[in-house]
Amino acid sequence: VQLQASGGGLVQAGGSLRLSCAASGSIFSISTMAWYRQAPGKQRELVAIITRGGDTDYADSVKGRFTISRDNAKNTAYLQMNSLKIEDTAVYYCNLGAVVWGQGTLVTVSS
């Protein structure tokens, strides 16, 4: 299984971005998907997670601003990020089943 993350870029504070994570292979629909991020000089942290049943959970820092979703028919997970803050700047990684990692996509939020 491989994961391909996309959708990162440069956005002004208060703006929005949607990240996508496309998975190859047939296990996507039975796996938990998650988004992590790693800011410069910081440890990688969990941002959001969605179970195969659609239950979600978020880091406190993004609750109410970010939404994780999945489309099992497309083997794709999404992270809708609204009201972005400068401190959201990081490389964002998707993860499948706590085992498979995507390559990361850079999100830069400017003032």
MOSUL-V65817 format. One record per backbone hydrogen bond with DSSP energy under -1.0 kcal/mol. NH is the residue of the N-H (numbers start at 1). CO is the residue of the C=O. Records with the same first field share a line. If there is no record, write none. Layout:
NH=CO + CO
This chain:
4=22
6=20
11=108
13=110
14=84
15=12
17=81
19=79
20=6
21=77
22=4
23=75
24=2
30=27
31=28
33=50
34=95
35=48
36=93
37=45
38=91
42=39
45=37
47=35
48=35
49=57
50=33
51=55
54=51
57=49
59=47
62=59
63=59
65=62
66=62
67=80
69=78
71=76
74=71
76=71
77=21
78=69
79=19
80=67
81=17
82=65
84=15
88=85
89=86
90=107
91=38
92=105
93=36
95=34
96=100
97=32
99=96
100=96
102=94
105=92
107=90
108=9
110=11
